[in-house]
Amino acid sequence: AYIQECMDNKIKPLAQDIVRIQSLFDMFGREDSKIRKEMMNLALSWTSKYGDYPYGDPRLHTQMARYYDQRKEHSLAHLHFVRGSRPLDHARSVMEWAEQGYPHETELFITRAVLEYLCIREKLEYARIFYTNCLKRYDAKVEAAGNEIGEGEEDTVTQDEDEPEARRPPLLNFLGFILRSIDKKSLILFDMLCEQYEISLLRDPSYEKYIQRIAHVHFGRPAPKGMLEELLGMFSS
């Protein structure tokens, strides 16, 4: 009732309102999970419509992300993590989520998350933190698997082949290059990378919308009609 009343009166949410909502969320027991989630979704709608964040307040998203993450509902946790403020927790959660898929799909989980971060200008640093941490986890996993398989076998790997970059799938290297193109503010480099990695990007048709949004947000390329509305729909939980 409190949140709905604020929405009805078009009241801008303040810091104390966010703290109050967070406290109310924590007061619910596990048996009240449905009511708890409905309350938070209403709060996110309020902060999205009348607050400073078009995707909803990141503090509330972080709280919802942790709620779902604790329950191993990784897909729902991801939707909130990417709009929250805990990229390291997000990286751990996504890598756990990727364990549910095939080994060659891990890069798809990472790529989608990085591209979604980059669709929001303010999340560039979070994208970098998330990507770097996922790379560390991915490289460590590959190295551990290689050591296990190669134990007792003759080492025939060349120095170049043993470099982490050489063992990573194309999409993970693509993400690193894309981050550099944004740092350099080079649309030419960005377009060249998208063309060079086109085959890898086609593994998930949704990437195209993210690429278009990133070009608009970070390089000023005109946005296709209806793109923002479509991205908002893709980000909705």
Secondary structure, DSSP 8 states (H G I E B T S, - for coil): -HHHHHHHTT----HHHHHHHHHHHHHS-GGGHHHHHHHHHHHHHHHHHHSS-TT--HHHHHHHHHHHHHTT-HHHHHHHHTTSS-HHHHHHHHHHHHTTS-GGGHHHHHHHHHHHHHTSGGGHHHHHHHHHHHHHHHHHHHHHHHHHHHTTS-----TTTTSHHHHS-HHHHHHHHHHHHHHTT-HHHHHHHHHHTHHHHTTSTTHHHHHHHHHHHHH-----TTHHHHHHHHH--
